[in-house]
Amino acid sequence: MIKIFDKAPSLNRIRRGHVLAAGSLVCLFVAAGCSSNASGGEDVLHGVIGEGGGELVGAQGSPLEGVHLVVPPGALARATDISISLAKSAVPLPKTAEACGPEFAIEPAGLALALPATLTLPFDENTVQTALRFDDEVKAWQLDGDKWGQVKQTDSSEGRVSIELNRLSPLAAGVNPPAPEDVVQFDFHPNPKFLSCLAQYPDDADRAPSVHATVVRGSLNDAMIVKGSYIKPGLAFDLFTVQNSSLLADGTPDPAFVNFGMAWYQSDLEASDKGRVSTTIRTILLDQIFGFDPVVGLAPTNTFQVGFWFNNPADAADCGFDVSKPTPFNGEHQAGPLAMISVPDATTGLGPLCTKPDTSVSPARCDP
Protein backbone atom coordinates (compact mmCIF):
# COMPACT_ATOMS: atom_id res chain seq x y z
CA MET A 1 0.00 0.00 0.00
CA ILE A 2 1.22 3.49 -0.87
CA LYS A 3 0.05 6.63 0.89
CA ILE A 4 0.83 10.06 -0.55
CA PHE A 5 0.64 13.06 1.78
CA ASP A 6 -0.72 16.11 -0.03
CA LYS A 7 -0.28 19.58 1.42
CA ALA A 8 -3.99 19.40 2.19
CA PRO A 9 -5.02 17.06 5.02
CA SER A 10 -6.49 14.44 2.65
CA LEU A 11 -4.61 11.29 1.62
CA ASN A 12 -4.59 9.44 -1.67
CA ARG A 13 -4.27 5.73 -0.97
CA ILE A 14 -3.13 3.26 -3.61
CA ARG A 15 -2.56 -0.46 -3.11
CA ARG A 16 0.21 -1.97 -5.18
CA GLY A 17 3.31 -4.18 -4.98
CA HIS A 18 4.36 -6.91 -2.59
CA VAL A 19 6.08 -6.78 0.82
CA LEU A 20 8.59 -8.83 2.87
CA ALA A 21 7.68 -11.74 5.12
CA ALA A 22 8.36 -11.36 8.83
CA GLY A 23 9.16 -15.04 9.23
CA SER A 24 12.33 -15.05 7.12
CA LEU A 25 15.33 -16.85 8.56
CA VAL A 26 17.96 -14.12 8.21
CA CYS A 27 17.74 -10.55 9.47
CA LEU A 28 19.33 -8.23 6.88
CA PHE A 29 17.34 -5.17 5.89
CA VAL A 30 18.54 -2.94 3.05
CA ALA A 31 17.03 0.41 2.21
CA ALA A 32 17.32 2.45 -0.99
CA GLY A 33 14.84 4.62 -2.96
CA CYS A 34 11.36 4.14 -4.51
CA SER A 35 9.90 3.72 -8.00
CA SER A 36 6.51 4.64 -9.31
CA ASN A 37 4.89 1.48 -10.66
CA ALA A 38 4.68 -2.11 -9.51
CA SER A 39 3.86 -5.13 -11.57
CA GLY A 40 1.73 -7.55 -9.61
CA GLY A 41 4.19 -10.44 -9.92
CA GLU A 42 7.26 -8.65 -8.51
CA ASP A 43 8.34 -8.78 -4.88
CA VAL A 44 8.72 -5.02 -4.77
CA LEU A 45 6.89 -2.07 -3.24
CA HIS A 46 6.74 1.03 -5.47
CA GLY A 47 5.57 4.61 -5.06
CA VAL A 48 6.11 8.20 -6.12
CA ILE A 49 6.46 10.41 -3.04
CA GLY A 50 6.67 14.19 -3.30
CA GLU A 51 7.43 17.11 -1.03
CA GLY A 52 4.16 16.51 0.84
CA GLY A 53 5.48 13.17 2.14
CA GLY A 54 3.94 9.74 2.07
CA GLU A 55 4.14 6.10 3.14
CA LEU A 56 5.02 2.75 1.66
CA VAL A 57 3.33 -0.12 3.52
CA GLY A 58 3.86 -3.81 2.86
CA ALA A 59 0.61 -5.66 2.36
CA GLN A 60 -0.40 -8.28 4.92
CA GLY A 61 0.38 -11.77 3.69
CA SER A 62 2.78 -10.53 1.01
CA PRO A 63 6.56 -11.10 0.92
CA LEU A 64 7.03 -7.53 2.21
CA GLU A 65 4.70 -7.77 5.20
CA GLY A 66 6.07 -5.71 8.09
CA VAL A 67 7.87 -3.16 5.92
CA HIS A 68 6.72 0.42 6.53
CA LEU A 69 8.46 3.56 5.27
CA VAL A 70 7.13 6.94 6.43
CA VAL A 71 8.56 9.98 4.61
CA PRO A 72 7.54 13.22 6.38
CA PRO A 73 6.53 16.40 4.55
CA GLY A 74 9.60 18.40 3.54
CA ALA A 75 11.94 15.40 3.38
CA LEU A 76 11.93 15.41 -0.44
CA ALA A 77 12.27 18.49 -2.64
CA ARG A 78 10.43 16.92 -5.60
CA ALA A 79 8.38 13.90 -6.58
CA THR A 80 10.67 10.88 -6.32
CA ASP A 81 10.32 7.30 -7.44
CA ILE A 82 10.95 5.07 -4.40
CA SER A 83 11.02 1.28 -4.31
CA ILE A 84 11.58 -1.33 -1.62
CA SER A 85 12.55 -4.85 -2.59
CA LEU A 86 14.34 -7.96 -1.41
CA ALA A 87 18.11 -7.75 -1.93
CA LYS A 88 21.42 -9.36 -1.12
CA SER A 89 24.41 -7.12 -0.49
CA ALA A 90 27.86 -8.25 -1.59
CA VAL A 91 29.33 -6.71 1.58
CA PRO A 92 28.87 -8.98 4.63
CA LEU A 93 27.85 -7.63 8.01
CA PRO A 94 30.65 -7.15 10.56
CA LYS A 95 31.74 -10.33 12.35
CA THR A 96 30.29 -8.96 15.59
CA ALA A 97 26.81 -8.71 14.05
CA GLU A 98 24.27 -11.44 13.41
CA ALA A 99 21.49 -10.96 10.87
CA CYS A 100 17.94 -11.65 12.05
CA GLY A 101 15.58 -11.15 9.08
CA PRO A 102 15.25 -10.49 5.34
CA GLU A 103 17.47 -8.13 3.34
CA PHE A 104 15.93 -5.16 1.56
CA ALA A 105 16.95 -2.53 -0.99
CA ILE A 106 15.42 0.96 -1.00
CA GLU A 107 16.16 3.07 -4.05
CA PRO A 108 17.32 5.49 -5.38
CA ALA A 109 20.40 4.59 -3.36
CA GLY A 110 22.33 7.49 -1.87
CA LEU A 111 19.41 9.92 -1.90
CA ALA A 112 19.70 12.28 1.10
CA LEU A 113 16.54 13.32 2.96
CA ALA A 114 16.10 16.84 4.32
CA LEU A 115 14.18 15.35 7.26
CA PRO A 116 14.61 11.78 8.55
CA ALA A 117 12.12 9.14 7.44
CA THR A 118 11.00 6.30 9.70
CA LEU A 119 11.64 2.80 8.43
CA THR A 120 10.11 -0.26 10.11
CA LEU A 121 11.22 -3.75 9.12
CA PRO A 122 10.40 -7.30 10.24
CA PHE A 123 12.81 -9.57 12.03
CA ASP A 124 12.79 -13.14 13.26
CA GLU A 125 12.20 -13.47 17.01
CA ASN A 126 13.82 -16.91 17.21
CA THR A 127 17.08 -15.60 15.73
CA VAL A 128 17.19 -12.76 18.26
CA GLN A 129 16.49 -15.09 21.18
CA THR A 130 19.05 -17.64 20.00
CA ALA A 131 21.61 -14.81 19.96
CA LEU A 132 20.70 -14.15 23.62
CA ARG A 133 19.32 -10.72 22.81
CA PHE A 134 15.95 -8.95 23.08
CA ASP A 135 13.73 -6.91 20.77
CA ASP A 136 14.98 -3.60 22.17
CA GLU A 137 18.55 -4.65 21.29
CA VAL A 138 17.91 -5.16 17.57
CA LYS A 139 19.84 -2.57 15.55
CA ALA A 140 20.42 -1.67 11.90
CA TRP A 141 23.65 -1.34 9.96
CA GLN A 142 23.88 1.22 7.13
CA LEU A 143 26.28 0.65 4.26
CA ASP A 144 28.53 3.56 3.32
CA GLY A 145 30.72 2.46 0.43
CA ASP A 146 32.17 -0.84 1.60
CA LYS A 147 31.73 -0.23 5.34
CA TRP A 148 28.76 -0.73 7.63
CA GLY A 149 27.85 1.91 10.21
CA GLN A 150 25.50 1.06 13.07
CA VAL A 151 22.09 2.73 13.46
CA LYS A 152 20.29 2.42 16.80
CA GLN A 153 16.60 1.70 16.85
CA THR A 154 14.03 4.31 17.80
CA ASP A 155 11.37 1.73 18.68
CA SER A 156 10.64 -1.98 18.55
CA SER A 157 7.85 -4.46 19.09
CA GLU A 158 7.55 -8.19 18.64
CA GLY A 159 9.11 -8.96 15.25
CA ARG A 160 9.43 -5.29 14.23
CA VAL A 161 12.20 -2.69 14.52
CA SER A 162 12.08 1.01 13.58
CA ILE A 163 14.96 3.36 12.76
CA GLU A 164 15.41 6.92 11.51
CA LEU A 165 16.61 7.04 7.91
CA ASN A 166 18.55 10.13 6.77
CA ARG A 167 19.54 8.81 3.36
CA LEU A 168 18.56 5.92 1.16
CA SER A 169 21.31 3.34 1.22
CA PRO A 170 21.75 -0.35 2.02
CA LEU A 171 20.69 -1.21 5.58
CA ALA A 172 21.07 -4.46 7.47
CA ALA A 173 19.23 -5.17 10.72
CA GLY A 174 20.62 -7.55 13.28
CA VAL A 175 21.99 -7.95 16.77
CA ASN A 176 25.38 -8.04 18.47
CA PRO A 177 25.61 -11.42 20.24
CA PRO A 178 27.34 -11.17 23.62
CA ALA A 179 31.01 -12.00 23.97
CA PRO A 180 31.69 -15.42 25.55
CA GLU A 181 33.05 -13.80 28.71
CA ASP A 182 29.74 -11.96 29.14
CA VAL A 183 27.68 -15.16 29.36
CA VAL A 184 27.45 -17.10 32.63
CA GLN A 185 25.85 -20.55 32.85
CA PHE A 186 24.95 -22.43 36.03
CA ASP A 187 22.59 -25.09 37.35
CA PHE A 188 20.25 -25.00 40.31
CA HIS A 189 20.66 -27.79 42.86
CA PRO A 190 17.69 -29.24 44.74
CA ASN A 191 17.18 -28.89 48.45
CA PRO A 192 17.57 -32.62 49.27
CA LYS A 193 14.96 -32.67 52.02
CA PHE A 194 12.19 -31.50 49.67
CA LEU A 195 13.26 -33.13 46.41
CA SER A 196 10.41 -35.64 46.30
CA CYS A 197 7.86 -32.82 46.66
CA LEU A 198 9.55 -30.94 43.81
CA ALA A 199 9.98 -33.78 41.34
CA GLN A 200 7.54 -34.64 38.56
CA TYR A 201 8.87 -38.22 38.68
CA PRO A 202 10.09 -38.76 42.28
CA ASP A 203 11.21 -42.35 41.67
CA ASP A 204 13.00 -41.81 38.36
CA ALA A 205 16.61 -40.62 38.72
CA ASP A 206 16.90 -40.23 34.94
CA ARG A 207 14.18 -37.59 35.04
CA ALA A 208 15.21 -35.68 38.13
CA PRO A 209 14.33 -31.96 38.34
CA SER A 210 16.72 -29.95 36.16
CA VAL A 211 16.83 -26.13 36.14
CA HIS A 212 19.49 -24.09 34.36
CA ALA A 213 20.26 -20.35 34.23
CA THR A 214 21.94 -18.33 31.49
CA VAL A 215 23.01 -14.84 32.55
CA VAL A 216 24.01 -12.30 29.89
CA ARG A 217 25.84 -9.09 30.69
CA GLY A 218 24.20 -6.03 29.10
CA SER A 219 25.20 -2.40 28.69
CA LEU A 220 22.48 -1.03 31.00
CA ASN A 221 21.37 -4.17 32.81
CA ASP A 222 21.80 -7.92 32.65
CA ALA A 223 19.42 -10.69 31.65
CA MET A 224 18.89 -14.02 33.37
CA ILE A 225 17.04 -16.74 31.46
CA VAL A 226 15.84 -19.61 33.64
CA LYS A 227 14.60 -22.84 32.09
CA GLY A 228 13.84 -26.18 33.70
CA SER A 229 12.06 -29.49 33.32
CA TYR A 230 10.75 -32.45 35.31
CA ILE A 231 9.15 -30.20 37.94
CA LYS A 232 5.83 -31.33 39.39
CA PRO A 233 3.15 -29.72 37.17
CA GLY A 234 1.30 -26.76 38.67
CA LEU A 235 3.83 -25.94 41.38
CA ALA A 236 4.49 -22.23 41.88
CA PHE A 237 7.76 -20.77 43.13
CA ASP A 238 9.34 -17.44 44.05
CA LEU A 239 12.83 -16.67 42.72
CA PHE A 240 15.29 -14.62 44.80
CA THR A 241 18.89 -13.55 44.60
CA VAL A 242 20.44 -14.14 48.02
CA GLN A 243 23.70 -13.58 49.84
CA ASN A 244 24.31 -17.18 50.95
CA SER A 245 23.60 -20.66 49.61
CA SER A 246 22.55 -23.44 51.96
CA LEU A 247 24.54 -25.94 49.88
CA LEU A 248 28.21 -26.63 49.37
CA ALA A 249 29.93 -26.57 45.99
CA ASP A 250 29.07 -30.25 45.44
CA GLY A 251 25.36 -29.66 46.09
CA THR A 252 25.26 -31.26 49.53
CA PRO A 253 23.89 -29.37 52.56
CA ASP A 254 26.34 -26.98 54.21
CA PRO A 255 26.63 -27.98 57.90
CA ALA A 256 27.81 -24.46 58.77
CA PHE A 257 24.86 -22.72 57.08
CA VAL A 258 23.08 -20.17 59.27
CA ASN A 259 20.78 -18.15 56.99
CA PHE A 260 20.42 -16.82 53.44
CA GLY A 261 21.42 -13.28 54.42
CA MET A 262 20.37 -10.42 52.16
CA ALA A 263 17.62 -11.48 49.74
CA TRP A 264 16.01 -9.76 46.74
CA TYR A 265 12.67 -10.90 45.25
CA GLN A 266 13.20 -11.19 41.46
CA SER A 267 10.43 -13.22 39.79
CA ASP A 268 7.78 -15.89 40.03
CA LEU A 269 8.04 -19.35 38.45
CA GLU A 270 5.30 -21.84 37.67
CA ALA A 271 5.58 -25.36 36.32
CA SER A 272 3.50 -26.06 33.22
CA ASP A 273 1.35 -29.15 32.75
CA LYS A 274 4.42 -30.72 31.13
CA GLY A 275 6.62 -29.99 34.13
CA ARG A 276 8.57 -27.13 32.59
CA VAL A 277 9.50 -23.78 34.12
CA SER A 278 10.73 -20.70 32.33
CA THR A 279 11.25 -17.03 33.09
CA THR A 280 13.48 -14.12 32.10
CA ILE A 281 14.46 -11.19 34.27
CA ARG A 282 16.44 -8.07 33.39
CA THR A 283 18.17 -6.15 36.15
CA ILE A 284 21.65 -5.58 37.59
CA LEU A 285 23.02 -9.08 38.23
CA LEU A 286 26.66 -9.79 37.38
CA ASP A 287 29.31 -8.56 39.82
CA GLN A 288 27.36 -5.53 41.04
CA ILE A 289 24.02 -6.72 42.46
CA PHE A 290 23.77 -5.46 46.05
CA GLY A 291 21.57 -3.93 48.70
CA PHE A 292 22.21 -1.77 51.75
CA ASP A 293 20.33 -0.15 54.62
CA PRO A 294 21.94 2.77 56.47
CA VAL A 295 19.15 2.76 59.08
CA VAL A 296 20.31 -0.55 60.52
CA GLY A 297 23.94 -0.05 59.54
CA LEU A 298 23.95 -2.66 56.79
CA ALA A 299 26.82 -1.91 54.43
CA PRO A 300 26.46 -2.66 50.68
CA THR A 301 25.92 -6.42 50.53
CA ASN A 302 26.07 -8.52 47.38
CA THR A 303 23.58 -11.25 46.49
CA PHE A 304 25.51 -13.55 44.14
CA GLN A 305 23.43 -16.70 44.74
CA VAL A 306 20.07 -17.49 43.11
CA GLY A 307 17.35 -19.76 44.45
CA PHE A 308 13.63 -20.35 44.36
CA TRP A 309 11.17 -21.28 47.09
CA PHE A 310 7.86 -23.16 47.15
CA ASN A 311 5.21 -20.46 46.99
CA ASN A 312 2.64 -22.57 48.86
CA PRO A 313 3.87 -24.11 52.13
CA ALA A 314 1.36 -26.95 51.70
CA ASP A 315 3.21 -28.14 48.57
CA ALA A 316 6.11 -29.25 50.78
CA ALA A 317 4.08 -30.59 53.70
CA ASP A 318 4.37 -34.22 52.59
CA CYS A 319 8.15 -33.85 52.81
CA GLY A 320 8.03 -32.73 56.44
CA PHE A 321 7.71 -28.96 56.12
CA ASP A 322 5.86 -27.37 59.05
CA VAL A 323 3.21 -25.22 57.35
CA SER A 324 2.67 -23.32 60.62
CA LYS A 325 6.16 -21.86 60.20
CA PRO A 326 6.24 -20.34 56.69
CA THR A 327 9.28 -18.58 55.27
CA PRO A 328 9.19 -14.94 54.08
CA PHE A 329 10.11 -15.82 50.47
CA ASN A 330 7.01 -14.62 48.60
CA GLY A 331 5.00 -11.45 48.26
CA GLU A 332 2.78 -12.33 51.22
CA HIS A 333 5.77 -13.49 53.31
CA GLN A 334 4.01 -16.84 53.71
CA ALA A 335 6.11 -19.13 51.50
CA GLY A 336 7.33 -22.67 51.80
CA PRO A 337 10.92 -23.92 51.98
CA LEU A 338 13.77 -23.57 49.53
CA ALA A 339 13.27 -25.77 46.47
CA MET A 340 16.51 -25.26 44.46
CA ILE A 341 19.50 -22.95 44.69
CA SER A 342 22.88 -22.19 43.10
CA VAL A 343 26.07 -23.30 44.83
CA PRO A 344 29.29 -21.45 45.69
CA ASP A 345 32.49 -21.77 43.71
CA ALA A 346 34.71 -24.41 45.33
CA THR A 347 37.73 -22.08 45.33
CA THR A 348 36.35 -18.60 46.01
CA GLY A 349 33.17 -19.44 47.91
CA LEU A 350 31.34 -16.83 45.82
CA GLY A 351 28.09 -17.35 43.96
CA PRO A 352 27.81 -17.65 40.16
CA LEU A 353 26.76 -14.00 39.73
CA CYS A 354 30.33 -12.97 40.57
CA THR A 355 32.51 -13.26 37.48
CA LYS A 356 35.45 -11.18 38.78
CA PRO A 357 36.58 -12.70 42.07
CA ASP A 358 39.33 -10.95 44.00
CA THR A 359 41.31 -13.67 45.78
CA SER A 360 43.94 -11.29 47.15
CA VAL A 361 41.82 -11.08 50.31
CA SER A 362 40.28 -13.80 52.46
CA PRO A 363 37.46 -14.51 52.19
CA ALA A 364 37.46 -13.67 48.48
CA ARG A 365 35.32 -10.77 47.34
CA CYS A 366 33.96 -9.68 43.98
CA ASP A 367 35.64 -6.92 41.99
CA PRO A 368 32.86 -4.77 40.51
N, C-alpha and C positions, 0 to 999 in steps of 0.2 A: 504494500500500500504506500502511496506517495501523497504527502500533504504539502500544499504550497501555501505559504503565508502571504496574503496580499497586504498592502498597507492598510486596507480596510479590515475590520474585525473578521469578516467572513473567510471561510476556508474552502478551497477547491480540493476535493478528495478524489483520487484516481487509484484504482487497484490494478497493479501490474507486477510482473516479475515473480521470482521465487526467492526464498530466504533460507539461511542455514539452520541445520538441525542441532538442537541443544545436546543431543545424546552422542555426539561424535566422540571418538576415542582420544584424539589429541587436542591440545588447547592452544593453537596458534591463531591469532586474529590479525589480519592485515587490512589496513585502511588506505584507500586512495580516493579518486574523485567519482563523479556520477555521470551517466549518459541518459539521453532523453527517452529512448524507446526500449521496450523489452519484448522479445519474442517469447511466446508462451512456453517453449520447450527449453529455454536456457535457465541455468541456475544462477541468475543474476537479477539484481534489483536496480532499476533505472529511474531517473527523474531529472527534470530541469528545475533547478532552484535558483531564484533570483535574489535581489537585494532585500525583498520582504521576508526571506527565510522560508523554511519548510522542513518536512520530515520524510525520511525513508523508513518504512516499517516492514519487516519480514512477515509474510503471511503465516498464520498458524497452520501447522501441518506441512509446510513447505521446507525445502532444504535450508532456507535462511531464517527459520523461526528463531526468535530471540534477538535478531539484529534490529537495532533502532538508532538511527542517526537523526539528531535534532540540530538544525542549523538556525541560529537566531537571526532576527532582522539585523541588517548592517554587517553581517559577516562576509557577504559577497558583494562586490561592486556591480556585478552584472549577472544576467541569467547564465547559469553554468550547468553543463551536462555532468551529472554525478552518477556513478555506478558502484555497486557493491557486489562482489562475487567471490566464490571460492578461489583460493590461490595456493601456491607453494613457493616460498622464497628460496633462492639458492643459497642464502646466507643463514647458517644455523644459529639458533639461540645460543647465548653464552652457556658454558658448561655448568654454571651455577643455577641455571634456570631449567624448569621442567614445564613443557607445554601441557595444557589441560583442556583443549577444545579445538574446533576447526580453524583453519587459516583463511583469512579474507584479504581481498584487495579492494581499496577504495580509490577511484580515479576521477579526475586527473591527478596523478601522483605529483607531489611537490607543491601543490597549490596552497598558498598561505591564506589563512582566514583572519579577517580584521578583528573578529570576536571569536572566542573558542566555541566550537560545537560540542555537543555531548554525544558520545558513542557508547551504546550498550551492546554487549556481545554475550553469547551463551558460552558456558564452560561445563565440563563434566565433573560432577560432585565426587565421584569415586576416585578420579585421578587426584583431586585436591586432597582428599582424605588419606589416600595411599601415601602421598608425599608428606603426611603429618602436618598439614596446614589447614586453614579455615577460609571461609568465603571472604572475610574481610582482609585476608592476606594475599588474595589474587591480585596480580599487577598486570601491566602491559609493557611491552618493549617496542620502541619506535625505531625504525631503521633509518639511519642517516648515512648515506653512502654504503659502506660495507661494515658499519658498526651499529650495534643496538644500544639505545639509551632507554633507561627505565622510566616509566610513567606510572605514578601512584594512582590508585582508584579514587574516585570521588564518592562512590556508593557501591553497594553490592547487595544481592539477595540470593536465594537459593538458585544456583545455576546461571546467574547473571552478574556481570561486572560492568560498571560505567566509568568512563574516563573523560577528561577534557581533551579535545583535539584542536590544536592550533594550526596544523597544516595536514594536508592529505599525503600520507606516506605509508609504507608498510608498517604494520603493527602486529605484535605477537603477544598474546596474553598467556600468562603462566604463573608459576609460583617458584620461590626459592626454597627448596628442601633444606631442612636444618643440617648443619655439619654434624658428623658422627659424635663429636665431643659434646654436642648440645642435646643429645638424646640419652636418657637414663631409663633402663629397664629393670624391674624387680618384681618378685612374686610376693604374694601375701601367704602367710603361714597360719594354719588353723590353731585356735585355742584348743589344745587336746581334750580338755574336760568337756567341751560342748560340741565336739566334732560330729557325733552321731545325730545331734539335733540340727546341724547345719547341712548335712549331706543328703543329696537326692537319693543316693544308693548307699546306705550306711554299711552294708556288708560286702561291698564290691571295691576292693583296693584299686582296681584298674580304672575306676570312675570316681575317684576321690575328688572333693571340691578343689577347683583350680581357678585362681584369680590372679591376673597379671596387670601390672601398671606400666604404661609408657609415659614418661615425662619429657616434654620438649621445651627447651629454653626459648623464650621469645624476646622481642625488643622491649616491649612494654610490660608484659606479664608472661607467665609460663602456662602450659597446658598439661593436664594429666588425664590420660585416657585409661579407664579401668574397664577390663573385660574379664568375664569369668563364666564357668560352666559347672554343671553337676552340683548346683545348689538346690536345696529343696524348693520346689515351685511355690510361689506366693509369699515367701519370706521377705520381710522388709528390714532394711538396715540403715544405719546412720554412719556416714564416713567422716572421720576426723583426722587432722594432723595433730600429732602429740609429741611431747618432749621425750618420753621414754617408752621403749617396748618392754613387754612382759616376757619376751622370749630371748633366748641366746642366739648367737649367729647360726647355730645348727637347727634352730626351730624348736628346741626343747625349752620347757619353762625355766626362767631365771630364778634360782633360789634366793637371790639377793634383791629381787624386785620389791619395791615399796609402793609406788603409784605411778600413774602415767604423766604426772607433772602438767605443764601447760598444755592445753588442748584447744583446738580451733575446729568448730563445726564447718564442714565444707560441702557436703552433698548428701542426698538420700540415694539408696540403692534398693531395687526390688527385683526379685527373681521372677522370670517369666514362667509360663506354663511348661516351657522346655528346660527350665533350670538354668537359664542364662541371666547374667547381670551385666549391665553396661552403663557407664556414665562418663561425662567429660566435664572437667572444671577448668577454669582459666583464672589464675590469680598469681601472686608472687609465691613461688615454691622453692626453686633451686637456690641453695646457699644463703638466701636472705630472708626466708620466712621466719617471723618472730612476733612476739607480743611483749608488752611491758605494762606495768601499773605503778606509777609513782606514789599513789595513795598508800599502798601497802609496802612500798619499797622494793617491788619486783623489778629487777634490772631487765634489759632486753634479753628475752629467752627464746631460743630457736626451737622449732617443732619439726624435726627432720624425719620422724617416723609417721607412718600412715596406717590407720586401722579402721575397721568398721564393726559396729555393735548391733546386736539384735534390737530392733526397734520395740518389739513387744516382749516383755519379760516372760509371758506365758509360753513363748516359742522355745524357751530353753528350760522350762520347768521339768520336763521328762529327763533331763540330764543333770538334775540336782540343783538348779538355780532357785534360790529363795525369792519368790516373786514379791514378798513383803519388803524386800530390800533392793529396790531398783537402783540402777546407776544413773548418773545425770546425762548420759550420752544420747539425748535426742532433744527436740524442741520443747517438749513438756518436762524434761528432766526426770522422766520415768521410763528409762530404757532397760534393756536386758544386759547380759554380759558381753564381753568382747567375743567376736566371732572369728576374725582373722586380722593379722597385723604384719607389718614389715619387721625385719630383724636387723640388728646392728652389724656393721662391718666387723669381721673377726679381729682386724688389726687396730682400727681407730676407735671402735665402739660407737661410731656415729651412724645415724640413719641414712637411707639411700637418697634423701633430698640434699645431702651435702656432697658436692662433687669436688670440692677444693679443701680437703682436710689439711690442717696445720699440725704436724706431728712434732714440732719443735717444743711444744709444751705438753704437759701431762696433767689431766687427760687431754687428748687431742681436741682441738676446736676447729670450727669451719672458718675458712678465709673468705669473706664476702667479696 
